[in-house]
């Protein structure tokens, strides 16, 4: 490692209450072996433990490499990231949080070499090991190399963990990212923004550790509800920003996010009650009711699964069943809503109480108000969904 006032790369190091982990994290950065200069910009957000003292201690030991940004009050992760990123001087930026660390001393060199050799790429990433408090470990790997697009990030979330990324810093990133600061899903916001600038490329190797522990952000139901709402708002903002260029993908993802809340027995009970009423109308209604219950059960089971590999296996089975169901329904042509003046035949209308939208089998979306009030649409459990990349809710 060498140092200079003109670093090629800046490590955007975000920390809050990481007293137990920050030394290992900073040491993993300082142990990097490179033929270029880099700096470490620490964004310390008024921790209540000794994180700030440790950060300043490292600054005193390595004054030519480390800078520390402090706060008199806690400004929150979004603003902390924004100010730290703005302070980075390097042409490239590497992301790292104070509880994660790197395991390969050549990590930065490998990723910079890749980006220097591939000017059409804006970001490089690698696989990481996820480590839990109880000692369990799991490999977080994205097998896709150069095929990640903006549409993929919209539909499937972030393709990699923050501790694995090195990206080419756009000249106006601070100004461009200012509108993203209010969203909880800041890592996805950054990747959406960068995906418009160039390609993402994967560098082989497991070169970092991402911790999942009790000292992290709360995973309460309330937090997850707030996170979903913020994620929806981010997608709507991005849709406006890109002038509806990815509108169909945004609409699909928003619907999927809202449908992910189908995870309780009470919801299933309500769907089953509706299906039973539908089955009494006709034989077709009976067949429809069986399909409704089946789709609801599949969705409920999928959302209950915790292990990614199990969700992935179950997803492929779920999709085959859904495709078969849609094929049968299309042949029966059993619309359940009054489509009025809408020119497209709606085989199955799915009304989301969260978005006020109706989505048909062909992915076309209409306002719920377009349908007759005296018609009961088939519930939202019928819309096929896609699985997510492993890291999206980690």
C-alpha positions as CSV (number, residue, x, y, z in Angstrom):
1,X,0.0,0.0,0.0
2,X,1.2,3.5,-0.8
3,X,-0.2,6.9,0.1
4,X,-0.7,10.2,-1.6
5,X,-2.8,13.3,-1.6
6,X,-4.2,12.2,-4.9
7,X,-5.6,8.7,-4.4
8,X,-6.8,6.6,-7.3
9,X,-9.4,5.0,-5.0
10,X,-11.4,6.0,-1.9
11,X,-12.8,3.6,0.6
12,X,-16.2,4.9,1.6
13,X,-16.3,3.5,5.1
14,X,-19.6,3.8,6.9
15,X,-19.8,3.1,10.6
16,X,-22.2,3.4,13.6
17,X,-21.9,1.5,16.9
18,X,-19.3,-1.0,15.5
19,X,-17.0,-1.0,18.5
20,X,-16.7,-4.8,18.4
21,X,-15.9,-5.0,14.7
22,X,-14.3,-1.8,13.4
23,X,-10.7,-2.7,14.2
24,X,-10.9,-5.9,12.1
25,X,-12.7,-4.0,9.3
26,X,-10.1,-1.2,9.2
27,X,-7.2,-3.7,9.4
28,X,-8.6,-5.5,6.4
29,X,-8.4,-2.3,4.5
30,X,-5.0,-1.3,5.6
31,X,-3.7,-4.7,4.7
32,X,-4.5,-4.2,1.0
33,X,-1.6,-4.6,-1.3
34,X,-1.9,-2.2,-4.3
35,X,0.3,-0.5,-6.8
36,X,-1.8,2.6,-6.5
37,X,-2.7,5.2,-3.8
38,X,-5.9,4.9,-1.8
39,X,-7.5,6.7,1.0
40,X,-10.1,5.7,3.7
41,X,-12.9,8.2,4.4
42,X,-14.7,7.2,7.6
43,X,-18.2,8.4,8.1
44,X,-18.8,8.1,11.8
45,X,-22.4,8.9,12.7
46,X,-22.3,9.8,16.4
47,X,-22.0,6.3,17.8
48,X,-23.0,5.7,21.4
49,X,-20.1,3.2,22.0
50,X,-16.4,3.7,21.4
51,X,-16.5,3.5,17.6
52,X,-15.6,7.2,17.2
53,X,-12.6,6.9,19.5
54,X,-11.3,3.9,17.6
55,X,-11.8,5.7,14.3
56,X,-9.8,8.7,15.5
57,X,-7.1,6.4,17.0
58,X,-6.6,4.9,13.5
59,X,-6.6,8.4,12.0
60,X,-3.7,9.4,14.3
61,X,-1.7,6.2,13.3
62,X,-2.4,6.7,9.6
63,X,-2.9,10.4,9.0
64,X,-1.9,10.3,5.3
65,X,-4.5,7.6,4.6
66,X,-7.4,8.0,6.9
67,X,-9.9,10.9,7.2
68,X,-12.8,10.8,9.7
69,X,-16.1,12.7,9.3
70,X,-17.9,13.0,12.6
71,X,-21.3,14.2,13.7
72,X,-22.6,16.0,16.8
73,X,-25.9,14.2,16.4
74,X,-26.9,11.1,14.6
75,X,-27.8,12.1,11.0
76,X,-28.9,8.6,9.8
77,X,-27.4,6.2,7.3
78,X,-28.6,7.9,4.1
79,X,-27.1,11.3,4.9
80,X,-24.0,9.7,6.4
81,X,-23.4,7.8,3.1
82,X,-24.1,10.9,1.0
83,X,-21.6,13.2,2.9
84,X,-19.0,10.5,3.0
85,X,-19.3,9.7,-0.7
86,X,-19.1,13.4,-1.5
87,X,-15.8,13.6,0.5
88,X,-14.2,10.8,-1.4
89,X,-11.4,12.1,-3.7
90,X,-10.7,9.0,-5.7
91,X,-11.5,8.2,-9.3
92,X,-12.9,4.9,-7.9
93,X,-14.8,4.2,-4.7
94,X,-15.0,0.9,-2.7
95,X,-17.8,0.4,-0.2
96,X,-17.4,-1.0,3.3
97,X,-19.3,-0.8,6.6
98,X,-17.7,-1.0,10.0
99,X,-18.9,-4.5,10.8
100,X,-17.9,-6.1,7.5
101,X,-14.3,-6.9,6.4
102,X,-12.2,-8.0,3.4
103,X,-10.4,-11.3,3.3
104,X,-8.2,-11.0,0.3
105,X,-5.3,-8.5,0.5
106,X,-5.4,-8.2,-3.3
107,X,-9.1,-7.5,-3.5
108,X,-8.8,-3.8,-4.4
109,X,-6.0,-4.4,-6.9
110,X,-8.0,-7.1,-8.7
111,X,-11.1,-4.9,-9.0
112,X,-9.2,-1.8,-10.1
113,X,-7.3,-3.9,-12.7
114,X,-10.7,-5.1,-14.0
115,X,-12.2,-1.7,-14.3
116,X,-9.1,-0.2,-15.8
117,X,-9.1,-3.0,-18.5
118,X,-12.9,-2.6,-19.1
119,X,-13.7,1.1,-19.5
120,X,-17.3,0.2,-20.5
121,X,-17.9,-1.1,-16.9
122,X,-18.8,1.2,-14.1
123,X,-18.8,-1.4,-11.2
124,X,-17.1,-4.6,-10.2
125,X,-18.1,-7.0,-7.5
126,X,-17.3,-10.4,-6.0
127,X,-18.8,-13.1,-3.9
128,X,-18.9,-12.8,-0.1
129,X,-19.3,-15.0,2.9
130,X,-22.3,-14.2,5.1
131,X,-21.5,-14.9,8.8
132,X,-24.2,-15.1,11.5
133,X,-23.9,-14.5,15.2
134,X,-24.2,-18.2,15.9
135,X,-21.2,-19.0,13.8
136,X,-23.1,-20.3,10.8
137,X,-21.8,-19.3,7.4
138,X,-23.4,-19.1,3.9
139,X,-21.9,-18.2,0.6
140,X,-23.6,-15.3,-1.1
141,X,-22.9,-15.7,-4.8
142,X,-24.3,-14.2,-8.0
143,X,-23.3,-16.5,-10.9
144,X,-24.1,-13.9,-13.5
145,X,-21.1,-12.1,-14.9
146,X,-21.9,-9.3,-17.4
147,X,-25.6,-9.7,-17.9
148,X,-26.9,-7.6,-15.0
149,X,-29.1,-4.7,-16.3
150,X,-31.1,-1.9,-14.8
151,X,-34.2,-4.1,-15.4
152,X,-32.6,-6.9,-13.3
153,X,-31.9,-4.6,-10.4
154,X,-35.5,-3.2,-10.5
155,X,-37.0,-6.7,-10.6
156,X,-34.6,-8.6,-8.3
157,X,-33.0,-6.0,-6.1
158,X,-29.3,-5.6,-5.5
159,X,-27.1,-8.1,-7.3
160,X,-24.3,-8.0,-4.7
161,X,-23.4,-6.8,-1.2
162,X,-22.0,-3.3,-0.6
163,X,-18.7,-4.7,0.9
164,X,-18.0,-6.3,-2.5
165,X,-18.3,-3.3,-4.8
166,X,-15.8,-1.0,-6.4
167,X,-17.2,1.5,-8.8
168,X,-16.1,4.3,-11.1
169,X,-17.2,7.5,-9.5
170,X,-19.3,9.7,-11.8
171,X,-18.3,13.4,-11.7
172,X,-21.7,14.6,-10.5
173,X,-22.6,11.7,-8.2
174,X,-23.2,13.9,-5.1
175,X,-25.7,16.1,-7.0
176,X,-27.2,13.2,-8.9
177,X,-27.7,11.1,-5.8
178,X,-29.2,13.9,-3.7
179,X,-32.7,12.9,-4.5
180,X,-32.1,9.4,-3.3
181,X,-31.2,10.3,0.3
182,X,-34.7,9.9,1.7
183,X,-35.0,6.2,0.9
184,X,-34.1,3.4,3.3
185,X,-32.8,1.1,0.5
186,X,-29.8,3.2,-0.2
187,X,-27.6,0.4,-1.6
188,X,-30.3,-0.4,-4.2
189,X,-30.6,3.3,-5.0
190,X,-26.9,3.5,-5.7
191,X,-26.9,0.5,-7.9
192,X,-29.9,1.7,-9.9
193,X,-28.1,5.0,-10.5
194,X,-24.8,3.3,-11.4
195,X,-26.6,0.8,-13.8
196,X,-27.5,3.8,-16.0
197,X,-23.8,4.7,-16.3
198,X,-22.4,1.4,-17.5
199,X,-22.0,-2.3,-17.0
200,X,-21.5,-4.4,-13.9
201,X,-18.8,-7.0,-13.9
202,X,-17.9,-9.8,-11.5
203,X,-14.4,-10.6,-10.4
204,X,-13.8,-14.2,-9.4
205,X,-13.2,-15.1,-5.7
206,X,-14.8,-14.8,-2.3
207,X,-13.0,-11.7,-1.0
208,X,-15.1,-10.4,1.9
209,X,-17.4,-11.1,4.8
210,X,-20.8,-9.6,5.4
211,X,-22.0,-9.9,9.0
212,X,-25.6,-10.6,10.0
213,X,-25.9,-10.0,13.8
214,X,-28.1,-8.5,16.5
215,X,-26.2,-5.2,16.5
216,X,-27.4,-4.5,13.0
217,X,-30.5,-2.7,11.8
218,X,-33.7,-3.9,13.4
219,X,-35.6,-6.6,11.5
220,X,-38.9,-6.0,13.2
221,X,-42.1,-6.3,11.2
222,X,-42.5,-2.5,11.5
223,X,-39.1,-1.9,10.1
224,X,-39.8,-4.3,7.2
225,X,-43.1,-2.5,6.5
226,X,-41.3,0.8,6.4
227,X,-38.6,-0.7,4.3
228,X,-41.1,-1.9,1.7
229,X,-42.9,1.5,1.7
230,X,-39.5,3.2,1.1
231,X,-38.6,0.7,-1.6
232,X,-41.8,1.4,-3.4
233,X,-41.2,5.2,-3.2
234,X,-37.7,4.7,-4.5
235,X,-39.0,2.8,-7.5
236,X,-41.6,5.5,-8.2
237,X,-38.9,8.2,-8.0
238,X,-36.6,6.2,-10.3
239,X,-39.5,5.7,-12.7
240,X,-40.1,9.5,-12.9
241,X,-36.4,10.2,-13.1
242,X,-35.9,7.9,-16.1
243,X,-39.1,9.2,-17.7
244,X,-41.0,5.9,-17.5
245,X,-38.3,4.1,-19.5
246,X,-38.7,1.1,-17.1
247,X,-42.3,1.6,-16.2
248,X,-43.5,-2.0,-16.8
249,X,-40.7,-3.4,-14.7
250,X,-41.3,-0.9,-11.9
251,X,-45.0,-1.6,-11.9
252,X,-44.3,-5.3,-11.7
253,X,-41.9,-5.0,-8.8
254,X,-44.1,-2.7,-6.8
255,X,-46.9,-5.2,-7.2
256,X,-44.6,-8.0,-6.1
257,X,-43.4,-6.0,-3.0
258,X,-46.9,-5.5,-1.9
259,X,-47.8,-9.1,-2.5
260,X,-44.9,-10.2,-0.3
261,X,-47.1,-9.2,2.6
262,X,-49.2,-12.2,2.0
263,X,-47.6,-14.2,4.8
264,X,-50.3,-14.8,7.4
265,X,-52.9,-17.4,8.0
266,X,-55.5,-14.6,8.3
267,X,-54.8,-13.5,4.7
268,X,-55.1,-17.1,3.5
269,X,-58.4,-17.4,5.5
270,X,-59.8,-14.4,3.7
271,X,-58.8,-15.7,0.3
272,X,-60.3,-19.1,1.0
273,X,-63.6,-17.5,2.1
274,X,-63.8,-15.5,-1.1
275,X,-63.0,-18.7,-3.1
276,X,-65.7,-20.6,-1.4
277,X,-68.3,-18.0,-2.4
278,X,-67.0,-18.0,-5.9
279,X,-67.3,-21.8,-6.1
280,X,-71.0,-21.7,-5.4
281,X,-71.8,-19.7,-8.6
282,X,-70.9,-22.3,-11.2
283,X,-68.6,-25.2,-12.1
284,X,-66.2,-22.7,-13.6
285,X,-66.4,-20.8,-10.3
286,X,-65.5,-24.0,-8.5
287,X,-62.5,-24.6,-10.7
288,X,-61.5,-20.9,-10.2
289,X,-61.8,-21.2,-6.4
290,X,-59.4,-24.2,-6.4
291,X,-56.9,-22.2,-8.4
292,X,-57.2,-19.2,-6.1
293,X,-56.5,-21.3,-3.0
294,X,-53.7,-23.1,-4.7
295,X,-52.0,-19.9,-5.8
296,X,-52.5,-18.4,-2.3
297,X,-50.9,-21.4,-0.7
298,X,-48.0,-21.4,-3.1
299,X,-47.4,-17.7,-2.4
300,X,-47.8,-18.2,1.4
301,X,-45.3,-21.1,1.5
302,X,-42.8,-19.2,-0.7
303,X,-42.9,-16.1,1.5
304,X,-42.5,-18.3,4.7
305,X,-39.3,-19.9,3.5
306,X,-36.1,-18.4,4.9
307,X,-33.3,-20.4,3.3
308,X,-32.4,-19.0,-0.1
309,X,-31.5,-22.3,-1.7
310,X,-34.8,-23.8,-0.6
311,X,-36.7,-20.8,-1.9
312,X,-34.9,-21.1,-5.2
313,X,-35.9,-24.8,-5.5
314,X,-39.5,-24.2,-4.4
315,X,-39.7,-21.2,-6.8
316,X,-39.1,-23.3,-9.9
317,X,-41.9,-25.7,-8.9
318,X,-44.2,-22.8,-8.0
319,X,-43.6,-21.2,-11.4
320,X,-44.4,-24.4,-13.3
321,X,-47.7,-24.8,-11.4
322,X,-48.5,-21.1,-12.0
323,X,-47.8,-21.3,-15.8
324,X,-50.0,-24.4,-16.1
325,X,-52.8,-22.7,-14.2
326,X,-52.6,-19.6,-16.4
327,X,-52.7,-21.7,-19.5
328,X,-55.9,-23.4,-18.3
329,X,-57.5,-20.1,-17.3
330,X,-56.7,-18.5,-20.6
331,X,-58.5,-21.3,-22.4
332,X,-61.5,-20.9,-20.2
333,X,-61.5,-17.2,-20.7
334,X,-63.4,-16.6,-17.5
335,X,-63.2,-12.9,-16.9
336,X,-64.4,-11.9,-13.5
337,X,-64.6,-8.1,-13.9
338,X,-66.6,-5.7,-16.1
339,X,-63.9,-4.4,-18.4
340,X,-66.1,-1.6,-19.7
341,X,-64.3,0.3,-22.4
342,X,-60.9,-1.3,-21.9
343,X,-60.0,-3.0,-25.2
344,X,-58.0,-5.9,-23.7
345,X,-59.8,-9.0,-22.4
346,X,-58.8,-9.3,-18.8
347,X,-58.6,-13.0,-18.0
348,X,-57.7,-12.5,-14.4
349,X,-57.8,-9.1,-12.7
350,X,-55.8,-8.7,-9.6
351,X,-56.6,-5.7,-7.4
352,X,-53.9,-4.6,-5.0
353,X,-55.4,-2.6,-2.0
354,X,-51.9,-1.0,-1.6
355,X,-51.5,0.4,-5.1
356,X,-55.0,0.7,-6.4
357,X,-54.0,-0.9,-9.6
358,X,-55.3,-3.9,-11.6
359,X,-52.9,-6.2,-13.4
360,X,-54.1,-8.7,-16.0
361,X,-52.5,-11.9,-17.2
362,X,-50.7,-10.0,-19.9
363,X,-49.0,-7.7,-17.4
364,X,-51.1,-4.7,-18.6
365,X,-52.0,-2.4,-15.7
366,X,-55.2,-0.3,-15.3
367,X,-56.6,1.8,-12.5
368,X,-58.9,-0.2,-10.2
369,X,-61.5,2.5,-10.7
370,X,-61.9,1.5,-14.3
371,X,-63.8,-1.6,-13.2
372,X,-67.4,-1.9,-12.3
373,X,-68.1,-1.6,-8.6
374,X,-70.6,-4.5,-8.6
375,X,-68.0,-7.0,-9.9
376,X,-65.7,-8.9,-7.6
377,X,-62.2,-9.2,-9.0
378,X,-60.0,-12.2,-8.3
379,X,-57.7,-11.5,-5.4
380,X,-54.1,-10.5,-5.7
381,X,-52.8,-14.0,-4.9
382,X,-53.1,-14.9,-8.5
383,X,-50.4,-12.8,-10.0
384,X,-47.2,-14.7,-10.8
385,X,-44.1,-13.4,-9.1
386,X,-40.3,-13.7,-9.5
387,X,-37.8,-14.6,-6.9
388,X,-35.2,-12.1,-5.7
389,X,-31.4,-12.1,-5.6
390,X,-30.1,-13.4,-2.4
391,X,-29.1,-10.2,-0.8
392,X,-32.2,-8.1,-1.4
393,X,-33.7,-8.5,2.1
394,X,-30.5,-9.3,3.9
